[in-house]
Amino acid sequence: MRIYTDGHVKDLPALDGMFITSEDPVEAKRLENKHDEYNRQINELLVEIGFDKFTINMYLHAWLNK
């Protein structure tokens, strides 16, 4: 969330740390890719709106270093 100086709060999306996987390797890869893509989109959004001080942490959580 973002808390503004005037006290109002704006809810923001957050990175997903966990995801459901599958015993089927093809489905497991699809689910992992879906999770990674979601986190990439959230990372880009948060950086766009000024959360650049957290870029490295978000980068690692979104597994963009793959």
PDB file of N, H, CA, C and O in Angstrom:
ATOM      1  N   MET A   1       0.838  -1.177   0.000  1.00  0.00           N
ATOM      2  CA  MET A   1       0.000   0.000   0.000  1.00  0.00           C
ATOM      3  C   MET A   1       0.883   1.240   0.000  1.00  0.00           C
ATOM      4  O   MET A   1       2.043   1.197   0.412  1.00  0.00           O
ATOM      5  N   ARG A   2       0.335   2.304  -0.452  1.00  0.00           N
ATOM      6  H   ARG A   2      -0.607   2.339  -0.787  1.00  0.00           H
ATOM      7  CA  ARG A   2       1.030   3.593  -0.416  1.00  0.00           C
ATOM      8  C   ARG A   2       0.255   4.499   0.525  1.00  0.00           C
ATOM      9  O   ARG A   2      -0.962   4.645   0.408  1.00  0.00           O
ATOM     10  N   ILE A   3       0.980   5.107   1.464  1.00  0.00           N
ATOM     11  H   ILE A   3       1.968   4.988   1.559  1.00  0.00           H
ATOM     12  CA  ILE A   3       0.367   6.047   2.397  1.00  0.00           C
ATOM     13  C   ILE A   3       0.872   7.440   2.036  1.00  0.00           C
ATOM     14  O   ILE A   3       2.074   7.703   2.056  1.00  0.00           O
ATOM     15  N   TYR A   4      -0.052   8.315   1.711  1.00  0.00           N
ATOM     16  H   TYR A   4      -1.028   8.102   1.694  1.00  0.00           H
ATOM     17  CA  TYR A   4       0.295   9.677   1.309  1.00  0.00           C
ATOM     18  C   TYR A   4       0.451  10.568   2.535  1.00  0.00           C
ATOM     19  O   TYR A   4      -0.017  10.236   3.624  1.00  0.00           O
ATOM     20  N   THR A   5       1.115  11.705   2.340  1.00  0.00           N
ATOM     21  H   THR A   5       1.496  11.975   1.456  1.00  0.00           H
ATOM     22  CA  THR A   5       1.362  12.628   3.450  1.00  0.00           C
ATOM     23  C   THR A   5       0.076  13.159   4.074  1.00  0.00           C
ATOM     24  O   THR A   5       0.051  13.504   5.255  1.00  0.00           O
ATOM     25  N   ASP A   6      -0.998  13.226   3.277  1.00  0.00           N
ATOM     26  H   ASP A   6      -0.979  12.946   2.317  1.00  0.00           H
ATOM     27  CA  ASP A   6      -2.268  13.698   3.836  1.00  0.00           C
ATOM     28  C   ASP A   6      -3.015  12.589   4.584  1.00  0.00           C
ATOM     29  O   ASP A   6      -4.098  12.820   5.121  1.00  0.00           O
ATOM     30  N   GLY A   7      -2.430  11.380   4.616  1.00  0.00           N
ATOM     31  H   GLY A   7      -1.550  11.193   4.179  1.00  0.00           H
ATOM     32  CA  GLY A   7      -3.007  10.279   5.373  1.00  0.00           C
ATOM     33  C   GLY A   7      -3.839   9.297   4.582  1.00  0.00           C
ATOM     34  O   GLY A   7      -4.164   8.223   5.088  1.00  0.00           O
ATOM     35  N   HIS A   8      -4.199   9.636   3.336  1.00  0.00           N
ATOM     36  H   HIS A   8      -3.936  10.509   2.925  1.00  0.00           H
ATOM     37  CA  HIS A   8      -5.006   8.653   2.609  1.00  0.00           C
ATOM     38  C   HIS A   8      -4.119   7.509   2.125  1.00  0.00           C
ATOM     39  O   HIS A   8      -2.922   7.668   1.887  1.00  0.00           O
ATOM     40  N   VAL A   9      -4.758   6.357   1.992  1.00  0.00           N
ATOM     41  H   VAL A   9      -5.731   6.228   2.185  1.00  0.00           H
ATOM     42  CA  VAL A   9      -4.051   5.120   1.676  1.00  0.00           C
ATOM     43  C   VAL A   9      -4.547   4.585   0.342  1.00  0.00           C
ATOM     44  O   VAL A   9      -5.747   4.590   0.068  1.00  0.00           O
ATOM     45  N   LYS A  10      -3.628   4.129  -0.473  1.00  0.00           N
ATOM     46  H   LYS A  10      -2.653   4.125  -0.251  1.00  0.00           H
ATOM     47  CA  LYS A  10      -3.989   3.503  -1.743  1.00  0.00           C
ATOM     48  C   LYS A  10      -3.460   2.071  -1.726  1.00  0.00           C
ATOM     49  O   LYS A  10      -2.261   1.846  -1.561  1.00  0.00           O
ATOM     50  N   ASP A  11      -4.366   1.105  -1.898  1.00  0.00           N
ATOM     51  H   ASP A  11      -5.340   1.288  -2.031  1.00  0.00           H
ATOM     52  CA  ASP A  11      -3.955  -0.292  -1.979  1.00  0.00           C
ATOM     53  C   ASP A  11      -3.261  -0.537  -3.310  1.00  0.00           C
ATOM     54  O   ASP A  11      -3.707  -0.055  -4.351  1.00  0.00           O
ATOM     55  N   LEU A  12      -2.185  -1.276  -3.269  1.00  0.00           N
ATOM     56  H   LEU A  12      -1.823  -1.667  -2.423  1.00  0.00           H
ATOM     57  CA  LEU A  12      -1.422  -1.612  -4.466  1.00  0.00           C
ATOM     58  C   LEU A  12      -1.275  -3.122  -4.555  1.00  0.00           C
ATOM     59  O   LEU A  12      -1.295  -3.807  -3.532  1.00  0.00           O
ATOM     60  N   PRO A  13      -1.127  -3.649  -5.767  1.00  0.00           N
ATOM     61  CA  PRO A  13      -0.888  -5.086  -5.883  1.00  0.00           C
ATOM     62  C   PRO A  13       0.480  -5.431  -5.303  1.00  0.00           C
ATOM     63  O   PRO A  13       1.364  -4.578  -5.226  1.00  0.00           O
ATOM     64  N   ALA A  14       0.643  -6.664  -4.905  1.00  0.00           N
ATOM     65  H   ALA A  14      -0.075  -7.357  -4.968  1.00  0.00           H
ATOM     66  CA  ALA A  14       1.904  -7.108  -4.306  1.00  0.00           C
ATOM     67  C   ALA A  14       2.455  -8.302  -5.070  1.00  0.00           C
ATOM     68  O   ALA A  14       1.723  -9.029  -5.742  1.00  0.00           O
ATOM     69  N   LEU A  15       3.743  -8.481  -4.950  1.00  0.00           N
ATOM     70  H   LEU A  15       4.337  -7.891  -4.404  1.00  0.00           H
ATOM     71  CA  LEU A  15       4.385  -9.641  -5.543  1.00  0.00           C
ATOM     72  C   LEU A  15       3.900 -10.910  -4.853  1.00  0.00           C
ATOM     73  O   LEU A  15       3.644 -10.922  -3.649  1.00  0.00           O
ATOM     74  N   ASP A  16       3.779 -11.969  -5.631  1.00  0.00           N
ATOM     75  H   ASP A  16       3.987 -11.960  -6.609  1.00  0.00           H
ATOM     76  CA  ASP A  16       3.422 -13.280  -5.095  1.00  0.00           C
ATOM     77  C   ASP A  16       4.696 -14.022  -4.744  1.00  0.00           C
ATOM     78  O   ASP A  16       5.582 -14.159  -5.587  1.00  0.00           O
ATOM     79  N   GLY A  17       4.803 -14.502  -3.515  1.00  0.00           N
ATOM     80  H   GLY A  17       4.083 -14.391  -2.830  1.00  0.00           H
ATOM     81  CA  GLY A  17       5.988 -15.236  -3.106  1.00  0.00           C
ATOM     82  C   GLY A  17       5.878 -16.726  -3.363  1.00  0.00           C
ATOM     83  O   GLY A  17       6.888 -17.411  -3.527  1.00  0.00           O
ATOM     84  N   MET A  18       4.655 -17.229  -3.397  1.00  0.00           N
ATOM     85  H   MET A  18       3.834 -16.673  -3.263  1.00  0.00           H
ATOM     86  CA  MET A  18       4.448 -18.672  -3.565  1.00  0.00           C
ATOM     87  C   MET A  18       3.457 -18.906  -4.697  1.00  0.00           C
ATOM     88  O   MET A  18       2.671 -18.031  -5.059  1.00  0.00           O
ATOM     89  N   PHE A  19       3.521 -20.096  -5.232  1.00  0.00           N
ATOM     90  H   PHE A  19       4.159 -20.807  -4.938  1.00  0.00           H
ATOM     91  CA  PHE A  19       2.538 -20.469  -6.241  1.00  0.00           C
ATOM     92  C   PHE A  19       2.272 -21.968  -6.168  1.00  0.00           C
ATOM     93  O   PHE A  19       3.102 -22.740  -5.689  1.00  0.00           O
ATOM     94  N   ILE A  20       1.119 -22.356  -6.645  1.00  0.00           N
ATOM     95  H   ILE A  20       0.444 -21.729  -7.034  1.00  0.00           H
ATOM     96  CA  ILE A  20       0.747 -23.769  -6.695  1.00  0.00           C
ATOM     97  C   ILE A  20       1.438 -24.389  -7.892  1.00  0.00           C
ATOM     98  O   ILE A  20       1.497 -23.793  -8.967  1.00  0.00           O
ATOM     99  N   THR A  21       1.953 -25.572  -7.701  1.00  0.00           N
ATOM    100  H   THR A  21       1.905 -26.056  -6.828  1.00  0.00           H
ATOM    101  CA  THR A  21       2.632 -26.262  -8.790  1.00  0.00           C
ATOM    102  C   THR A  21       1.922 -27.586  -9.072  1.00  0.00           C
ATOM    103  O   THR A  21       0.853 -27.859  -8.527  1.00  0.00           O
ATOM    104  N   SER A  22       2.517 -28.381  -9.908  1.00  0.00           N
ATOM    105  H   SER A  22       3.385 -28.160 -10.350  1.00  0.00           H
ATOM    106  CA  SER A  22       1.917 -29.640 -10.314  1.00  0.00           C
ATOM    107  C   SER A  22       3.001 -30.712 -10.396  1.00  0.00           C
ATOM    108  O   SER A  22       4.178 -30.411 -10.595  1.00  0.00           O
ATOM    109  N   GLU A  23       2.588 -31.947 -10.242  1.00  0.00           N
ATOM    110  H   GLU A  23       1.632 -32.192 -10.080  1.00  0.00           H
ATOM    111  CA  GLU A  23       3.535 -33.052 -10.431  1.00  0.00           C
ATOM    112  C   GLU A  23       3.852 -33.258 -11.911  1.00  0.00           C
ATOM    113  O   GLU A  23       4.893 -33.816 -12.259  1.00  0.00           O
ATOM    114  N   ASP A  24       2.951 -32.806 -12.774  1.00  0.00           N
ATOM    115  H   ASP A  24       2.106 -32.353 -12.491  1.00  0.00           H
ATOM    116  CA  ASP A  24       3.182 -32.892 -14.216  1.00  0.00           C
ATOM    117  C   ASP A  24       4.197 -31.819 -14.607  1.00  0.00           C
ATOM    118  O   ASP A  24       3.927 -30.635 -14.408  1.00  0.00           O
ATOM    119  N   PRO A  25       5.347 -32.192 -15.153  1.00  0.00           N
ATOM    120  CA  PRO A  25       6.393 -31.215 -15.454  1.00  0.00           C
ATOM    121  C   PRO A  25       5.961 -30.111 -16.421  1.00  0.00           C
ATOM    122  O   PRO A  25       6.390 -28.966 -16.280  1.00  0.00           O
ATOM    123  N   VAL A  26       5.137 -30.436 -17.376  1.00  0.00           N
ATOM    124  H   VAL A  26       4.789 -31.367 -17.490  1.00  0.00           H
ATOM    125  CA  VAL A  26       4.675 -29.429 -18.344  1.00  0.00           C
ATOM    126  C   VAL A  26       3.761 -28.423 -17.648  1.00  0.00           C
ATOM    127  O   VAL A  26       3.901 -27.214 -17.838  1.00  0.00           O
ATOM    128  N   GLU A  27       2.832 -28.922 -16.849  1.00  0.00           N
ATOM    129  H   GLU A  27       2.718 -29.903 -16.695  1.00  0.00           H
ATOM    130  CA  GLU A  27       1.926 -28.041 -16.116  1.00  0.00           C
ATOM    131  C   GLU A  27       2.692 -27.237 -15.063  1.00  0.00           C
ATOM    132  O   GLU A  27       2.399 -26.061 -14.851  1.00  0.00           O
ATOM    133  N   ALA A  28       3.660 -27.856 -14.411  1.00  0.00           N
ATOM    134  H   ALA A  28       3.898 -28.812 -14.583  1.00  0.00           H
ATOM    135  CA  ALA A  28       4.473 -27.152 -13.412  1.00  0.00           C
ATOM    136  C   ALA A  28       5.198 -25.975 -14.054  1.00  0.00           C
ATOM    137  O   ALA A  28       5.258 -24.892 -13.471  1.00  0.00           O
ATOM    138  N   LYS A  29       5.746 -26.176 -15.239  1.00  0.00           N
ATOM    139  H   LYS A  29       5.698 -27.056 -15.712  1.00  0.00           H
ATOM    140  CA  LYS A  29       6.450 -25.098 -15.944  1.00  0.00           C
ATOM    141  C   LYS A  29       5.479 -23.998 -16.349  1.00  0.00           C
ATOM    142  O   LYS A  29       5.809 -22.816 -16.249  1.00  0.00           O
ATOM    143  N   ARG A  30       4.279 -24.373 -16.807  1.00  0.00           N
ATOM    144  H   ARG A  30       4.011 -25.333 -16.889  1.00  0.00           H
ATOM    145  CA  ARG A  30       3.278 -23.379 -17.186  1.00  0.00           C
ATOM    146  C   ARG A  30       2.897 -22.524 -15.970  1.00  0.00           C
ATOM    147  O   ARG A  30       2.805 -21.300 -16.069  1.00  0.00           O
ATOM    148  N   LEU A  31       2.679 -23.173 -14.837  1.00  0.00           N
ATOM    149  H   LEU A  31       2.753 -24.167 -14.757  1.00  0.00           H
ATOM    150  CA  LEU A  31       2.310 -22.448 -13.620  1.00  0.00           C
ATOM    151  C   LEU A  31       3.450 -21.545 -13.146  1.00  0.00           C
ATOM    152  O   LEU A  31       3.208 -20.424 -12.698  1.00  0.00           O
ATOM    153  N   GLU A  32       4.678 -22.026 -13.244  1.00  0.00           N
ATOM    154  H   GLU A  32       4.874 -22.936 -13.608  1.00  0.00           H
ATOM    155  CA  GLU A  32       5.825 -21.201 -12.869  1.00  0.00           C
ATOM    156  C   GLU A  32       5.940 -19.978 -13.780  1.00  0.00           C
ATOM    157  O   GLU A  32       6.186 -18.869 -13.307  1.00  0.00           O
ATOM    158  N   ASN A  33       5.763 -20.183 -15.080  1.00  0.00           N
ATOM    159  H   ASN A  33       5.564 -21.084 -15.465  1.00  0.00           H
ATOM    160  CA  ASN A  33       5.824 -19.064 -16.028  1.00  0.00           C
ATOM    161  C   ASN A  33       4.719 -18.039 -15.756  1.00  0.00           C
ATOM    162  O   ASN A  33       4.946 -16.831 -15.834  1.00  0.00           O
ATOM    163  N   LYS A  34       3.516 -18.538 -15.433  1.00  0.00           N
ATOM    164  H   LYS A  34       3.332 -19.519 -15.369  1.00  0.00           H
ATOM    165  CA  LYS A  34       2.392 -17.650 -15.118  1.00  0.00           C
ATOM    166  C   LYS A  34       2.722 -16.820 -13.874  1.00  0.00           C
ATOM    167  O   LYS A  34       2.481 -15.613 -13.852  1.00  0.00           O
ATOM    168  N   HIS A  35       3.259 -17.450 -12.866  1.00  0.00           N
ATOM    169  H   HIS A  35       3.454 -18.430 -12.884  1.00  0.00           H
ATOM    170  CA  HIS A  35       3.649 -16.771 -11.626  1.00  0.00           C
ATOM    171  C   HIS A  35       4.731 -15.721 -11.903  1.00  0.00           C
ATOM    172  O   HIS A  35       4.640 -14.588 -11.430  1.00  0.00           O
ATOM    173  N   ASP A  36       5.741 -16.103 -12.664  1.00  0.00           N
ATOM    174  H   ASP A  36       5.815 -17.023 -13.048  1.00  0.00           H
ATOM    175  CA  ASP A  36       6.830 -15.175 -12.999  1.00  0.00           C
ATOM    176  C   ASP A  36       6.321 -13.972 -13.783  1.00  0.00           C
ATOM    177  O   ASP A  36       6.736 -12.840 -13.533  1.00  0.00           O
ATOM    178  N   GLU A  37       5.420 -14.219 -14.732  1.00  0.00           N
ATOM    179  H   GLU A  37       5.083 -15.138 -14.935  1.00  0.00           H
ATOM    180  CA  GLU A  37       4.879 -13.123 -15.542  1.00  0.00           C
ATOM    181  C   GLU A  37       4.071 -12.159 -14.684  1.00  0.00           C
ATOM    182  O   GLU A  37       4.180 -10.943 -14.845  1.00  0.00           O
ATOM    183  N   TYR A  38       3.265 -12.690 -13.776  1.00  0.00           N
ATOM    184  H   TYR A  38       3.176 -13.677 -13.645  1.00  0.00           H
ATOM    185  CA  TYR A  38       2.500 -11.836 -12.857  1.00  0.00           C
ATOM    186  C   TYR A  38       3.460 -10.954 -12.062  1.00  0.00           C
ATOM    187  O   TYR A  38       3.254  -9.744 -11.965  1.00  0.00           O
ATOM    188  N   ASN A  39       4.500 -11.548 -11.494  1.00  0.00           N
ATOM    189  H   ASN A  39       4.668 -12.531 -11.572  1.00  0.00           H
ATOM    190  CA  ASN A  39       5.447 -10.778 -10.694  1.00  0.00           C
ATOM    191  C   ASN A  39       6.199  -9.749 -11.530  1.00  0.00           C
ATOM    192  O   ASN A  39       6.491  -8.657 -11.043  1.00  0.00           O
ATOM    193  N   ARG A  40       6.513 -10.076 -12.771  1.00  0.00           N
ATOM    194  H   ARG A  40       6.276 -10.963 -13.166  1.00  0.00           H
ATOM    195  CA  ARG A  40       7.159  -9.095 -13.652  1.00  0.00           C
ATOM    196  C   ARG A  40       6.253  -7.881 -13.861  1.00  0.00           C
ATOM    197  O   ARG A  40       6.703  -6.737 -13.804  1.00  0.00           O
ATOM    198  N   GLN A  41       4.973  -8.150 -14.103  1.00  0.00           N
ATOM    199  H   GLN A  41       4.607  -9.079 -14.149  1.00  0.00           H
ATOM    200  CA  GLN A  41       4.024  -7.053 -14.320  1.00  0.00           C
ATOM    201  C   GLN A  41       3.887  -6.181 -13.076  1.00  0.00           C
ATOM    202  O   GLN A  41       3.851  -4.955 -13.179  1.00  0.00           O
ATOM    203  N   ILE A  42       3.812  -6.799 -11.911  1.00  0.00           N
ATOM    204  H   ILE A  42       3.842  -7.795 -11.827  1.00  0.00           H
ATOM    205  CA  ILE A  42       3.700  -6.038 -10.664  1.00  0.00           C
ATOM    206  C   ILE A  42       4.976  -5.240 -10.430  1.00  0.00           C
ATOM    207  O   ILE A  42       4.919  -4.075 -10.037  1.00  0.00           O
ATOM    208  N   ASN A  43       6.120  -5.860 -10.670  1.00  0.00           N
ATOM    209  H   ASN A  43       6.167  -6.807 -10.989  1.00  0.00           H
ATOM    210  CA  ASN A  43       7.400  -5.171 -10.516  1.00  0.00           C
ATOM    211  C   ASN A  43       7.442  -3.928 -11.404  1.00  0.00           C
ATOM    212  O   ASN A  43       7.814  -2.851 -10.937  1.00  0.00           O
ATOM    213  N   GLU A  44       7.072  -4.060 -12.660  1.00  0.00           N
ATOM    214  H   GLU A  44       6.770  -4.935 -13.040  1.00  0.00           H
ATOM    215  CA  GLU A  44       7.085  -2.924 -13.583  1.00  0.00           C
ATOM    216  C   GLU A  44       6.141  -1.819 -13.107  1.00  0.00           C
ATOM    217  O   GLU A  44       6.495  -0.640 -13.144  1.00  0.00           O
ATOM    218  N   LEU A  45       4.954  -2.193 -12.665  1.00  0.00           N
ATOM    219  H   LEU A  45       4.667  -3.150 -12.635  1.00  0.00           H
ATOM    220  CA  LEU A  45       3.980  -1.215 -12.178  1.00  0.00           C
ATOM    221  C   LEU A  45       4.530  -0.449 -10.970  1.00  0.00           C
ATOM    222  O   LEU A  45       4.450   0.779 -10.924  1.00  0.00           O
ATOM    223  N   LEU A  46       5.079  -1.167 -10.007  1.00  0.00           N
ATOM    224  H   LEU A  46       5.144  -2.164 -10.045  1.00  0.00           H
ATOM    225  CA  LEU A  46       5.578  -0.513  -8.804  1.00  0.00           C
ATOM    226  C   LEU A  46       6.760   0.413  -9.100  1.00  0.00           C
ATOM    227  O   LEU A  46       6.871   1.490  -8.515  1.00  0.00           O
ATOM    228  N   VAL A  47       7.628  -0.004  -9.996  1.00  0.00           N
ATOM    229  H   VAL A  47       7.537  -0.879 -10.471  1.00  0.00           H
ATOM    230  CA  VAL A  47       8.747   0.865 -10.381  1.00  0.00           C
ATOM    231  C   VAL A  47       8.210   2.103 -11.100  1.00  0.00           C
ATOM    232  O   VAL A  47       8.689   3.213 -10.867  1.00  0.00           O
ATOM    233  N   GLU A  48       7.215   1.917 -11.975  1.00  0.00           N
ATOM    234  H   GLU A  48       6.826   1.015 -12.165  1.00  0.00           H
ATOM    235  CA  GLU A  48       6.604   3.049 -12.703  1.00  0.00           C
ATOM    236  C   GLU A  48       6.041   4.101 -11.756  1.00  0.00           C
ATOM    237  O   GLU A  48       6.117   5.297 -12.040  1.00  0.00           O
ATOM    238  N   ILE A  49       5.479   3.668 -10.642  1.00  0.00           N
ATOM    239  H   ILE A  49       5.417   2.697 -10.411  1.00  0.00           H
ATOM    240  CA  ILE A  49       4.844   4.630  -9.742  1.00  0.00           C
ATOM    241  C   ILE A  49       5.773   5.084  -8.616  1.00  0.00           C
ATOM    242  O   ILE A  49       5.335   5.706  -7.649  1.00  0.00           O
ATOM    243  N   GLY A  50       7.056   4.766  -8.755  1.00  0.00           N
ATOM    244  H   GLY A  50       7.412   4.260  -9.541  1.00  0.00           H
ATOM    245  CA  GLY A  50       8.024   5.375  -7.857  1.00  0.00           C
ATOM    246  C   GLY A  50       8.643   4.518  -6.780  1.00  0.00           C
ATOM    247  O   GLY A  50       9.284   5.054  -5.876  1.00  0.00           O
ATOM    248  N   PHE A  51       8.482   3.228  -6.836  1.00  0.00           N
ATOM    249  H   PHE A  51       7.962   2.793  -7.570  1.00  0.00           H
ATOM    250  CA  PHE A  51       9.079   2.365  -5.834  1.00  0.00           C
ATOM    251  C   PHE A  51      10.476   1.908  -6.251  1.00  0.00           C
ATOM    252  O   PHE A  51      10.857   0.762  -6.013  1.00  0.00           O
ATOM    253  N   ASP A  52      11.228   2.801  -6.867  1.00  0.00           N
ATOM    254  H   ASP A  52      10.918   3.732  -7.060  1.00  0.00           H
ATOM    255  CA  ASP A  52      12.533   2.431  -7.393  1.00  0.00           C
ATOM    256  C   ASP A  52      13.557   2.059  -6.324  1.00  0.00           C
ATOM    257  O   ASP A  52      14.520   1.354  -6.628  1.00  0.00           O
ATOM    258  N   LYS A  53      13.384   2.503  -5.100  1.00  0.00           N
ATOM    259  H   LYS A  53      12.603   3.076  -4.852  1.00  0.00           H
ATOM    260  CA  LYS A  53      14.321   2.138  -4.030  1.00  0.00           C
ATOM    261  C   LYS A  53      14.251   0.658  -3.694  1.00  0.00           C
ATOM    262  O   LYS A  53      15.145   0.125  -3.037  1.00  0.00           O
ATOM    263  N   PHE A  54      13.205   0.000  -4.135  1.00  0.00           N
ATOM    264  H   PHE A  54      12.478   0.433  -4.668  1.00  0.00           H
ATOM    265  CA  PHE A  54      13.022  -1.417  -3.849  1.00  0.00           C
ATOM    266  C   PHE A  54      13.258  -2.296  -5.081  1.00  0.00           C
ATOM    267  O   PHE A  54      12.916  -3.479  -5.073  1.00  0.00           O
ATOM    268  N   THR A  55      13.827  -1.735  -6.113  1.00  0.00           N
ATOM    269  H   THR A  55      14.105  -0.774  -6.119  1.00  0.00           H
ATOM    270  CA  THR A  55      13.968  -2.454  -7.372  1.00  0.00           C
ATOM    271  C   THR A  55      14.740  -3.758  -7.209  1.00  0.00           C
ATOM    272  O   THR A  55      14.321  -4.787  -7.737  1.00  0.00           O
ATOM    273  N   ILE A  56      15.836  -3.736  -6.502  1.00  0.00           N
ATOM    274  H   ILE A  56      16.177  -2.899  -6.073  1.00  0.00           H
ATOM    275  CA  ILE A  56      16.639  -4.950  -6.368  1.00  0.00           C
ATOM    276  C   ILE A  56      15.853  -6.034  -5.641  1.00  0.00           C
ATOM    277  O   ILE A  56      15.849  -7.190  -6.065  1.00  0.00           O
ATOM    278  N   ASN A  57      15.192  -5.668  -4.556  1.00  0.00           N
ATOM    279  H   ASN A  57      15.196  -4.729  -4.212  1.00  0.00           H
ATOM    280  CA  ASN A  57      14.396  -6.639  -3.817  1.00  0.00           C
ATOM    281  C   ASN A  57      13.275  -7.196  -4.685  1.00  0.00           C
ATOM    282  O   ASN A  57      13.043  -8.405  -4.696  1.00  0.00           O
ATOM    283  N   MET A  58      12.583  -6.332  -5.409  1.00  0.00           N
ATOM    284  H   MET A  58      12.772  -5.350  -5.401  1.00  0.00           H
ATOM    285  CA  MET A  58      11.500  -6.788  -6.280  1.00  0.00           C
ATOM    286  C   MET A  58      12.064  -7.682  -7.387  1.00  0.00           C
ATOM    287  O   MET A  58      11.461  -8.694  -7.745  1.00  0.00           O
ATOM    288  N   TYR A  59      13.214  -7.304  -7.919  1.00  0.00           N
ATOM    289  H   TYR A  59      13.704  -6.482  -7.628  1.00  0.00           H
ATOM    290  CA  TYR A  59      13.873  -8.087  -8.956  1.00  0.00           C
ATOM    291  C   TYR A  59      14.086  -9.520  -8.465  1.00  0.00           C
ATOM    292  O   TYR A  59      13.765 -10.474  -9.174  1.00  0.00           O
ATOM    293  N   LEU A  60      14.613  -9.669  -7.283  1.00  0.00           N
ATOM    294  H   LEU A  60      14.874  -8.895  -6.707  1.00  0.00           H
ATOM    295  CA  LEU A  60      14.883 -10.998  -6.756  1.00  0.00           C
ATOM    296  C   LEU A  60      13.591 -11.765  -6.487  1.00  0.00           C
ATOM    297  O   LEU A  60      13.508 -12.958  -6.779  1.00  0.00           O
ATOM    298  N   HIS A  61      12.583 -11.091  -5.934  1.00  0.00           N
ATOM    299  H   HIS A  61      12.650 -10.122  -5.698  1.00  0.00           H
ATOM    300  CA  HIS A  61      11.312 -11.758  -5.651  1.00  0.00           C
ATOM    301  C   HIS A  61      10.600 -12.171  -6.930  1.00  0.00           C
ATOM    302  O   HIS A  61       9.888 -13.176  -6.942  1.00  0.00           O
ATOM    303  N   ALA A  62      10.775 -11.434  -7.975  1.00  0.00           N
ATOM    304  H   ALA A  62      11.353 -10.618  -7.965  1.00  0.00           H
ATOM    305  CA  ALA A  62      10.109 -11.759  -9.241  1.00  0.00           C
ATOM    306  C   ALA A  62      10.934 -12.721 -10.071  1.00  0.00           C
ATOM    307  O   ALA A  62      10.533 -13.090 -11.175  1.00  0.00           O
ATOM    308  N   TRP A  63      12.057 -13.121  -9.565  1.00  0.00           N
ATOM    309  H   TRP A  63      12.382 -12.822  -8.668  1.00  0.00           H
ATOM    310  CA  TRP A  63      12.955 -14.064 -10.238  1.00  0.00           C
ATOM    311  C   TRP A  63      13.339 -13.571 -11.619  1.00  0.00           C
ATOM    312  O   TRP A  63      13.466 -14.360 -12.555  1.00  0.00           O
ATOM    313  N   LEU A  64      13.523 -12.269 -11.743  1.00  0.00           N
ATOM    314  H   LEU A  64      13.419 -11.629 -10.983  1.00  0.00           H
ATOM    315  CA  LEU A  64      13.905 -11.712 -13.035  1.00  0.00           C
ATOM    316  C   LEU A  64      15.375 -11.965 -13.350  1.00  0.00           C
ATOM    317  O   LEU A  64      15.853 -11.625 -14.432  1.00  0.00           O
ATOM    318  N   ASN A  65      16.083 -12.560 -12.406  1.00  0.00           N
ATOM    319  H   ASN A  65      15.695 -12.837 -11.527  1.00  0.00           H
ATOM    320  CA  ASN A  65      17.492 -12.858 -12.638  1.00  0.00           C
ATOM    321  C   ASN A  65      17.694 -14.235 -13.262  1.00  0.00           C
ATOM    322  O   ASN A  65      18.828 -14.701 -13.370  1.00  0.00           O
ATOM    323  N   LYS A  66      16.607 -14.895 -13.677  1.00  0.00           N
ATOM    324  H   LYS A  66      15.686 -14.516 -13.590  1.00  0.00           H
ATOM    325  CA  LYS A  66      16.708 -16.221 -14.311  1.00  0.00           C
ATOM    326  C   LYS A  66      17.452 -16.123 -15.614  1.00  0.00           C
ATOM    327  O   LYS A  66      17.640 -17.132 -16.295  1.00  0.00           O
TER     328      LYS A  66
END
